[in-house]
Amino acid sequence: MNIRTLKTIFVAIIALLCLAYATQNIVNLDAAYASFAYVMSAVDHVAYPKSFMPSISNPALLWAALSVIVVCEFLAGILAAKGAISMFAARDASATEFQVAKKHALAGCALGVIVWLGFFGVFGGAFFQMWQTEIGKASMEGAFQFFVSCAVVFIIVSMPDE
């Protein structure tokens, strides 16, 4: 199997990952909201009970933030899927054409990094200190795995092809 095919498969896997987690959030929307609201409320934050970020309990703000996350997960998956399809179609094309075909794949992987590193790692972890609770810690651990997966595939796919 050549490297272009492997890169295409990696991107397809990222697309599936993003779309599966976005869909799971929709299927379990009440549970996702409850977890999100719990983390943003700063309830049970014992190790660092004070934060420069105020807790958020306004349902409209919570739904808006959760919606942004889920929409971005879906968008990352759609971009990655479009990229995988484009890459597969260009697998026998010139190096320049294959590089162009990677555009959506790279955008999907980059958006995955933004979601799981930016939203979960920076905002959830650093700003709202979600690591202090069992639910928050589990979410951060998952987000780390997803961020690393997206970042590694981004790096691999961005490498030039001959």
C-alpha positions in Angstrom: 0.0 0.0 0.0 1.5 3.4 -1.0 1.8 6.4 1.3 -0.9 8.3 -0.4 -3.4 5.6 0.3 -2.4 5.4 3.9 -2.7 9.1 4.3 -6.2 8.9 2.8 -7.1 6.1 5.2 -5.8 8.1 8.2 -8.0 11.1 7.2 -11.0 8.9 6.7 -10.5 7.5 10.2 -10.3 11.1 11.6 -13.6 11.9 9.7 -15.2 8.9 11.4 -13.9 9.9 14.8 -15.2 13.4 14.5 -18.6 12.4 13.1 -19.0 9.6 15.6 -18.4 11.8 18.6 -20.6 14.6 17.2 -23.4 12.1 16.6 -23.0 10.6 20.1 -23.3 14.1 21.5 -26.6 14.5 19.6 -27.9 11.0 20.6 -27.1 11.8 24.2 -27.8 15.5 24.1 -29.4 15.7 27.6 -26.4 13.9 29.1 -23.9 16.0 27.1 -25.7 19.2 28.4 -25.7 17.9 32.0 -22.0 17.1 31.9 -21.2 20.4 30.2 -23.3 22.4 32.7 -21.7 20.5 35.7 -18.2 21.3 34.5 -19.0 25.0 33.7 -20.7 25.4 37.1 -17.4 24.8 39.0 -19.3 22.6 41.5 -17.0 20.2 43.4 -13.8 22.1 42.5 -11.9 21.3 45.7 -8.2 21.5 44.7 -8.5 25.0 43.2 -11.8 26.3 44.5 -11.2 29.8 43.1 -10.9 30.7 39.4 -10.4 33.9 37.5 -13.3 32.6 35.2 -16.7 32.9 36.7 -18.8 29.8 36.7 -21.6 29.7 34.1 -25.0 28.5 34.8 -27.1 30.4 32.3 -28.8 27.7 30.1 -28.7 29.9 27.0 -25.0 30.3 27.3 -24.4 26.7 28.1 -26.5 25.5 25.1 -24.8 28.0 22.9 -21.3 26.8 23.9 -22.3 23.1 23.6 -23.8 23.8 20.2 -20.6 25.4 19.0 -18.6 22.3 20.1 -21.0 19.9 18.4 -21.2 21.9 15.2 -17.4 22.1 15.1 -17.1 18.4 15.6 -19.5 17.8 12.7 -17.7 20.3 10.5 -14.3 18.8 11.3 -15.7 15.4 10.3 -17.3 16.7 7.1 -14.1 18.5 6.1 -12.0 15.4 6.8 -14.4 13.2 4.9 -14.4 15.6 1.9 -10.6 15.6 2.1 -10.4 11.8 2.2 -12.6 11.6 -0.9 -10.5 14.2 -2.7 -7.3 12.5 -1.7 -8.5 9.2 -2.9 -9.6 10.6 -6.2 -6.1 12.3 -6.6 -4.1 9.3 -5.4 -2.6 8.7 -8.8 -2.3 12.4 -9.8 0.8 14.6 -9.7 2.3 15.6 -6.4 1.0 19.1 -6.9 -2.6 17.9 -7.5 -2.4 15.5 -4.5 -1.2 18.4 -2.3 -4.2 20.5 -3.4 -6.5 17.5 -2.7 -5.3 17.6 1.0 -6.8 21.0 1.6 -10.1 19.9 3.3 -8.4 17.0 5.1 -5.9 19.4 6.7 -8.8 21.8 7.6 -10.7 19.0 9.2 -7.8 17.8 11.2 -7.0 21.4 12.2 -10.5 22.0 13.4 -10.3 18.8 15.4 -7.3 20.2 17.2 -9.1 23.5 17.8 -12.1 21.6 19.3 -10.2 19.1 21.5 -7.1 21.2 22.4 -8.6 24.6 22.3 -12.1 24.1 23.6 -11.5 21.2 26.0 -7.8 21.7 26.9 -7.6 25.5 27.1 -11.2 26.6 27.9 -12.4 23.5 29.8 -9.1 22.6 31.4 -7.3 25.8 32.1 -10.2 28.3 32.3 -12.9 26.2 33.9 -10.5 23.7 35.6 -12.6 20.7 34.5 -9.7 18.4 35.6 -10.9 18.7 39.2 -13.9 16.4 38.8 -14.3 12.8 37.6 -16.6 13.8 34.8 -14.3 16.7 33.7 -11.2 14.6 34.0 -12.6 11.8 31.8 -13.7 14.4 29.2 -10.2 15.9 29.2 -8.5 12.5 28.8 -10.7 11.7 25.8 -10.2 15.2 24.4 -6.4 14.7 24.7 -6.6 11.4 22.7 -8.7 13.1 20.0 -6.5 16.2 19.8 -3.3 14.0 19.5 -5.0 11.9 16.8 -6.0 14.9 14.8 -2.6 16.6 15.2 -0.6 13.5 14.2 -2.7 12.9 11.1 -2.4 16.6 10.3 1.4 16.4 10.5 1.6 13.1 8.4 -0.8 14.4 5.7 0.9 17.8 5.5 4.2 16.1 4.6 5.0 16.5 0.9 4.4 13.6 -1.5 6.4 12.6 -4.6 
